[in-house]
Amino acid sequence: MFIHGANMTIHQTAGADDPKARKEKKPDDPAALRAEFWASPDDALFPRETLAAVRRCTVQNLEIEAIKGGGIPYRRIGRRAFYSKGDYRAWVEAQGPVVRNTAQLPQTKPRNFQTLTEATA
């Protein structure tokens, strides 16, 4: 199992020989996070920031899904949530059928849908 922390890079803000040099965290580019995600094995674990970049959503969206349910399964390690690439792929597959055009979508009516003939009758 691998835990990737590519969502944050650590760089020196002062000179390398400065004894008071402090490390500062800087978020990576979302494209770099997505590239690392897809290059990793299925059992690799990623923080919410990386999954948000992969799904192109916000971290808050993942947090809401974790509270309400229906989102990607995750693991708690300490106070942080980590998602596996394999769980993400399985979740995507479970979201519905793959279609090539809208004609292939299931034909269902919304609850309050009325046809023109039903509305005028």
C-alpha positions, 0 to 999 in steps of 0.5 A: 500500500502506498500513501501519496502526499503529492498534494503538497510540496515542501520547499525552503523559503530561506537559504539552504544554510540558514539555520532559521529556514522554515519549510512552507507547504504549497499546493501542487498543480491539479494537472500534476496531481491527476498525472500522479494519480493515474500513474499509480497502482490501484492500491495507492492511497490519496488525500482528498485534495488529490481526489478533488483534482481528479474529479474536478470538484472541491474538497468540500464536495468530497466532505459532504459526500462523506457525511451524507453517503453515496460518495467514494469509499475512503479510509481514515488514518488519524484525522485525515481521509484517504481514497484508493485508486481502485475504490475510485475506479469501482465507484465510477463504474457503479455510477451508471452505464457507459453511453455513446449518445443520449439515445442510449440513456434509460428512458424514464419520466420525471415524477411531475412530468406531463405530456402535452396531451395529458396537460390539455385533457 
